[in-house]
Amino acid sequence: MRNIKKLCMMLVCLTATAGYAQQVLVENGKIVIDASAIPNTQVKKARTTDGTNTKRGTNDATNISSVVSDEKVYYKFELSPTRFTATWQDAVNRCKDLADDGGGWRLPTHKEAVLIYILWPELRKAGLTNAAGGTGTDAGGDGTTCPYVTYDGNGTIKMAGKSESGNFYRCIRDL
């Protein structure tokens, strides 16, 4: 019930501004979310973590999995066309090491993953396929779990085991 309330609050916050607060764009064949009309940051997000599949990382801006990193969405980001399954730590590293189109990829924060879920119908129309993917934030977990947005048509946010290799992830890149 708490997760549904969180998702509803995010939806209200994201759509409260005049017009459409965020938009899906296709720029030079790249699928982009412009979140500049909602609370956002223009400080590039961390791409790495000192956390592991069994412990939390530090709670500061140098850690993609921290509460601090999750405070605001990045104002404009590109979504990778590819999704994959991995453990949480492997997903963090796979995005960090992704060299496609010059590199700079990372996992989305929890708030960014929720935004991706909300915009998923438009992202599919823009050309993304399959499930969107999970989050880089382990805040709220016990060190061995992280919030995971399930793209099942219900907007489920569940705690997923960081060591589970069957969770889907998709990298994003700050623009």
C-alpha contacts under 8 A as a table, 3 or more apart, distances in Angstrom:
res1	aa1	res2	aa2	distance
1	M	4	I	5.18
1	M	5	K	6.35
2	R	5	K	5.10
2	R	6	K	6.22
3	N	6	K	5.00
3	N	7	L	6.20
3	N	156	T	7.20
3	N	157	I	5.84
3	N	158	K	7.68
4	I	7	L	5.11
4	I	8	C	6.09
4	I	155	G	7.80
4	I	156	T	7.25
4	I	157	I	7.72
5	K	8	C	5.05
5	K	9	M	6.08
6	K	9	M	5.14
6	K	10	M	6.20
7	L	10	M	5.06
7	L	11	L	6.16
7	L	114	V	7.38
7	L	155	G	7.32
8	C	11	L	5.00
8	C	12	V	6.18
9	M	12	V	5.07
9	M	13	C	6.07
10	M	13	C	5.06
10	M	14	L	5.95
10	M	114	V	7.72
11	L	14	L	5.11
11	L	15	T	6.16
11	L	118	I	7.28
12	V	15	T	5.35
12	V	16	A	5.79
13	C	16	A	5.30
13	C	17	T	7.90
13	C	38	I	7.93
14	L	17	T	7.30
14	L	21	A	6.13
14	L	22	Q	7.39
14	L	38	I	6.36
15	T	18	A	7.89
15	T	19	G	7.99
15	T	20	Y	6.43
15	T	21	A	5.66
16	A	21	A	7.33
17	T	20	Y	7.01
17	T	21	A	5.61
17	T	37	A	7.42
17	T	38	I	7.48
18	A	21	A	6.93
20	Y	23	Q	6.94
21	A	35	A	6.95
21	A	36	S	7.78
21	A	37	A	5.07
21	A	38	I	6.03
22	Q	33	I	7.05
22	Q	34	D	5.57
22	Q	35	A	4.63
22	Q	36	S	6.88
22	Q	37	A	6.16
22	Q	38	I	7.07
23	Q	33	I	5.75
23	Q	34	D	5.30
23	Q	35	A	6.79
24	V	31	I	7.12
24	V	32	V	5.73
24	V	33	I	4.71
24	V	34	D	6.38
24	V	119	L	7.50
24	V	122	E	6.59
24	V	123	L	6.51
24	V	126	A	7.62
25	L	31	I	5.95
25	L	32	V	5.06
25	L	33	I	6.21
25	L	34	D	7.21
25	L	126	A	7.66
26	V	29	G	5.78
26	V	30	K	5.38
26	V	31	I	4.73
26	V	32	V	6.05
26	V	126	A	6.77
27	E	30	K	5.12
27	E	31	I	6.59
27	E	32	V	7.08
30	K	78	E	6.71
30	K	79	L	7.60
31	I	78	E	5.68
31	I	79	L	5.81
31	I	80	S	7.76
31	I	81	P	7.94
31	I	123	L	7.49
31	I	126	A	6.80
31	I	127	G	7.70
31	I	128	L	7.86
32	V	76	K	6.97
32	V	77	F	5.53
32	V	78	E	4.24
32	V	79	L	6.14
33	I	76	K	5.66
33	I	77	F	5.49
33	I	78	E	6.40
33	I	79	L	7.83
34	D	37	A	7.95
34	D	75	Y	6.15
34	D	76	K	4.49
34	D	77	F	6.77
35	A	38	I	5.80
35	A	39	P	7.98
35	A	40	N	6.98
35	A	73	V	7.41
35	A	74	Y	7.23
35	A	75	Y	4.80
35	A	76	K	5.70
36	S	39	P	7.35
36	S	40	N	6.36
36	S	75	Y	4.65
36	S	76	K	6.64
37	A	40	N	7.91
39	P	72	K	6.23
39	P	73	V	7.17
40	N	72	K	4.89
40	N	73	V	4.89
40	N	74	Y	5.49
40	N	75	Y	5.17
41	T	44	K	7.84
41	T	72	K	5.98
41	T	73	V	6.25
41	T	74	Y	5.08
41	T	75	Y	5.74
42	Q	74	Y	6.05
42	Q	75	Y	5.94
43	V	74	Y	7.46
44	K	74	Y	7.20
44	K	174	D	6.44
45	K	61	A	7.28
45	K	62	T	7.81
45	K	64	I	6.76
45	K	69	S	6.69
45	K	74	Y	7.29
45	K	174	D	7.46
46	A	49	T	7.83
46	A	61	A	6.52
46	A	62	T	5.23
46	A	63	N	5.64
46	A	64	I	4.88
46	A	69	S	7.47
46	A	106	R	7.79
47	R	63	N	7.33
47	R	64	I	5.72
47	R	92	V	7.49
47	R	95	C	7.89
47	R	96	K	5.78
47	R	104	G	7.79
47	R	105	W	7.06
47	R	106	R	4.96
47	R	107	L	7.29
48	T	62	T	7.48
48	T	63	N	5.93
48	T	64	I	5.73
48	T	92	V	6.55
48	T	93	N	7.18
48	T	96	K	6.69
48	T	106	R	7.66
49	T	52	T	7.78
49	T	57	G	6.23
49	T	62	T	7.42
49	T	63	N	4.61
49	T	64	I	5.66
49	T	65	S	6.28
49	T	92	V	7.60
50	D	56	R	7.79
50	D	57	G	4.87
50	D	58	T	6.80
50	D	63	N	6.70
51	G	54	T	7.78
51	G	55	K	5.63
51	G	56	R	4.68
51	G	57	G	3.62
51	G	58	T	7.20
51	G	65	S	7.53
52	T	55	K	5.22
52	T	56	R	6.54
52	T	57	G	7.18
52	T	89	Q	5.99
52	T	143	G	7.85
53	N	87	T	7.65
53	N	88	W	6.49
53	N	89	Q	5.82
53	N	143	G	7.12
53	N	144	T	5.64
53	N	145	T	7.78
53	N	162	K	5.00
53	N	163	S	5.51
54	T	143	G	5.36
54	T	144	T	4.48
54	T	162	K	7.38
54	T	163	S	7.76
55	K	142	D	7.58
55	K	143	G	4.00
55	K	144	T	6.00
56	R	65	S	7.87
56	R	138	D	6.72
56	R	139	A	7.70
56	R	142	D	7.50
56	R	143	G	4.53
56	R	144	T	7.71
57	G	63	N	6.78
57	G	65	S	6.82
57	G	66	S	6.89
58	T	63	N	6.49
58	T	66	S	6.63
59	N	63	N	6.85
59	N	65	S	7.91
59	N	66	S	4.71
59	N	67	V	6.14
59	N	68	V	6.22
60	D	63	N	5.86
60	D	66	S	6.08
60	D	67	V	7.52
60	D	68	V	5.50
60	D	69	S	7.04
61	A	64	I	7.07
61	A	66	S	7.08
61	A	68	V	5.70
61	A	69	S	5.34
62	T	69	S	7.97
63	N	66	S	5.56
63	N	69	S	6.95
64	I	69	S	5.76
64	I	70	D	7.95
64	I	107	L	7.75
64	I	109	T	7.08
64	I	136	G	6.29
64	I	137	T	6.55
65	S	69	S	6.80
65	S	70	D	7.72
65	S	109	T	7.17
65	S	136	G	5.33
65	S	137	T	3.86
65	S	138	D	5.15
65	S	139	A	6.60
66	S	69	S	5.27
66	S	70	D	6.55
66	S	137	T	6.04
66	S	138	D	6.73
66	S	139	A	5.86
67	V	70	D	5.04
67	V	71	E	6.41
67	V	137	T	7.28
67	V	139	A	5.53
68	V	71	E	5.44
69	S	72	K	7.21
69	S	109	T	7.03
70	D	73	V	6.95
70	D	109	T	5.44
70	D	110	H	6.30
70	D	111	K	6.27
70	D	137	T	6.98
71	E	111	K	7.83
72	K	111	K	7.23
73	V	109	T	7.50
73	V	111	K	6.33
73	V	112	E	5.63
74	Y	77	F	6.76
74	Y	112	E	7.81
74	Y	174	D	6.73
76	K	174	D	6.25
76	K	175	L	5.72
77	F	172	I	6.40
77	F	173	R	5.33
77	F	174	D	4.49
77	F	175	L	5.26
78	E	172	I	5.44
78	E	173	R	5.10
78	E	174	D	6.57
78	E	175	L	6.84
79	L	170	R	7.30
79	L	171	C	6.27
79	L	172	I	4.50
79	L	173	R	6.59
80	S	83	R	7.44
80	S	170	R	6.31
80	S	171	C	5.42
80	S	172	I	5.77
80	S	173	R	7.84
81	P	128	L	6.00
81	P	129	T	7.66
81	P	170	R	7.85
82	T	170	R	6.41
82	T	171	C	7.85
83	R	130	N	7.68
83	R	131	A	7.43
83	R	132	A	7.04
83	R	133	G	6.69
83	R	168	F	6.55
83	R	169	Y	5.52
83	R	170	R	4.53
83	R	171	C	7.47
84	F	133	G	7.97
84	F	168	F	5.45
84	F	169	Y	5.45
84	F	170	R	6.59
85	T	91	A	7.77
85	T	165	S	6.16
85	T	166	G	5.34
85	T	167	N	5.30
85	T	168	F	4.50
85	T	169	Y	6.11
86	A	89	Q	7.99
86	A	90	D	5.85
86	A	91	A	5.63
86	A	164	E	7.29
86	A	165	S	4.40
86	A	166	G	6.09
86	A	167	N	6.17
86	A	168	F	6.89
86	A	169	Y	7.41
87	T	90	D	5.22
87	T	91	A	6.10
87	T	162	K	5.82
87	T	163	S	4.99
87	T	164	E	5.25
87	T	165	S	4.33
87	T	166	G	7.27
87	T	167	N	7.01
88	W	91	A	5.05
88	W	92	V	6.31
88	W	136	G	7.53
88	W	162	K	4.83
88	W	163	S	6.41
88	W	164	E	7.50
88	W	165	S	7.74
89	Q	92	V	5.16
89	Q	93	N	6.34
89	Q	162	K	7.20
89	Q	163	S	7.81
90	D	93	N	5.12
90	D	94	R	5.87
91	A	94	R	4.97
91	A	95	C	6.14
91	A	107	L	7.35
91	A	169	Y	6.72
92	V	95	C	5.49
92	V	96	K	6.21
92	V	106	R	6.64
92	V	107	L	6.03
92	V	136	G	6.83
93	N	96	K	4.95
93	N	97	D	5.98
94	R	97	D	5.19
94	R	98	L	5.96
95	C	98	L	5.07
95	C	105	W	5.20
95	C	106	R	4.72
95	C	107	L	6.23
95	C	171	C	5.46
95	C	172	I	7.90
96	K	103	G	7.78
96	K	104	G	6.81
96	K	105	W	5.46
96	K	106	R	5.32
97	D	103	G	7.29
97	D	105	W	7.52
98	L	103	G	5.67
98	L	104	G	7.52
98	L	105	W	6.23
99	A	102	G	5.54
99	A	103	G	4.06
99	A	104	G	7.49
99	A	105	W	7.90
100	D	103	G	5.43
104	G	173	R	5.92
104	G	174	D	7.48
105	W	171	C	5.94
105	W	172	I	5.45
105	W	173	R	4.53
105	W	174	D	7.53
106	R	171	C	5.35
106	R	172	I	5.49
106	R	173	R	6.13
107	L	134	G	7.85
107	L	135	T	6.14
107	L	136	G	4.93
107	L	169	Y	7.56
107	L	170	R	6.83
107	L	171	C	4.97
107	L	172	I	5.99
108	P	111	K	7.86
108	P	112	E	5.45
108	P	113	A	5.77
108	P	134	G	7.55
108	P	135	T	5.24
108	P	136	G	5.45
108	P	137	T	7.77
108	P	170	R	7.97
108	P	171	C	6.82
108	P	172	I	6.15
109	T	112	E	5.11
109	T	113	A	6.13
109	T	135	T	5.32
109	T	136	G	5.04
109	T	137	T	5.24
110	H	113	A	5.03
110	H	114	V	6.30
110	H	135	T	5.11
110	H	136	G	6.63
110	H	137	T	5.50
110	H	147	P	6.96
110	H	148	Y	7.72
110	H	149	V	7.86
111	K	114	V	5.10
111	K	115	L	6.21
112	E	115	L	4.94
112	E	116	I	6.13
112	E	135	T	7.84
113	A	116	I	4.99
113	A	117	Y	6.23
113	A	133	G	7.52
113	A	134	G	6.52
113	A	135	T	5.72
113	A	149	V	6.62
114	V	117	Y	4.96
114	V	118	I	6.22
114	V	149	V	6.62
115	L	118	I	5.06
115	L	119	L	6.17
116	I	119	L	5.14
116	I	120	W	5.73
116	I	123	L	7.97
116	I	132	A	7.17
117	Y	120	W	4.93
117	Y	132	A	7.16
117	Y	149	V	7.59
117	Y	151	Y	6.57
117	Y	155	G	7.02
118	I	121	P	7.73
119	L	122	E	5.50
119	L	123	L	6.12
120	W	123	L	4.83
120	W	124	R	6.03
120	W	132	A	7.45
121	P	124	R	5.22
121	P	125	K	6.41
122	E	125	K	4.97
122	E	126	A	6.20
123	L	126	A	4.94
123	L	127	G	6.44
123	L	128	L	5.74
124	R	127	G	5.10
124	R	128	L	4.67
124	R	129	T	5.98
125	K	128	L	7.29
129	T	132	A	7.82
131	A	151	Y	6.13
131	A	168	F	7.24
132	A	151	Y	6.74
132	A	168	F	7.51
132	A	169	Y	6.94
132	A	170	R	6.19
133	G	149	V	7.46
133	G	150	T	7.78
133	G	151	Y	7.62
133	G	167	N	7.61
133	G	168	F	4.68
133	G	169	Y	3.75
133	G	170	R	4.89
134	G	148	Y	5.25
134	G	149	V	5.79
134	G	150	T	7.51
134	G	167	N	7.08
134	G	168	F	5.91
134	G	169	Y	4.74
134	G	170	R	6.93
135	T	146	C	7.83
135	T	147	P	6.86
135	T	148	Y	5.90
135	T	149	V	7.12
135	T	169	Y	7.28
137	T	146	C	6.43
137	T	147	P	6.88
138	D	141	G	5.59
138	D	143	G	6.97
138	D	145	T	6.62
138	D	146	C	4.21
138	D	147	P	6.42
139	A	146	C	6.65
139	A	147	P	7.54
140	G	146	C	6.82
140	G	147	P	7.08
141	G	144	T	6.74
141	G	145	T	4.81
141	G	146	C	4.92
141	G	147	P	6.90
141	G	159	M	7.05
142	D	145	T	5.85
142	D	146	C	7.81
143	G	146	C	7.56
144	T	161	G	5.96
144	T	162	K	5.54
144	T	163	S	7.33
145	T	159	M	5.87
145	T	160	A	5.26
145	T	161	G	4.42
145	T	162	K	5.04
146	C	159	M	5.35
146	C	160	A	5.51
146	C	161	G	6.63
146	C	162	K	6.31
147	P	157	I	6.43
147	P	158	K	5.71
147	P	159	M	4.64
147	P	160	A	6.26
148	Y	157	I	5.56
148	Y	158	K	5.32
148	Y	159	M	5.80
148	Y	160	A	5.82
149	V	155	G	6.79
149	V	156	T	5.90
149	V	157	I	4.44
149	V	158	K	6.48
150	T	154	N	7.92
150	T	155	G	6.09
150	T	156	T	5.05
150	T	157	I	5.89
150	T	158	K	7.17
151	Y	154	N	7.17
151	Y	155	G	5.96
151	Y	156	T	7.07
152	D	155	G	6.40
152	D	156	T	7.10
160	A	164	E	7.47
161	G	164	E	5.29
164	E	167	N	6.54
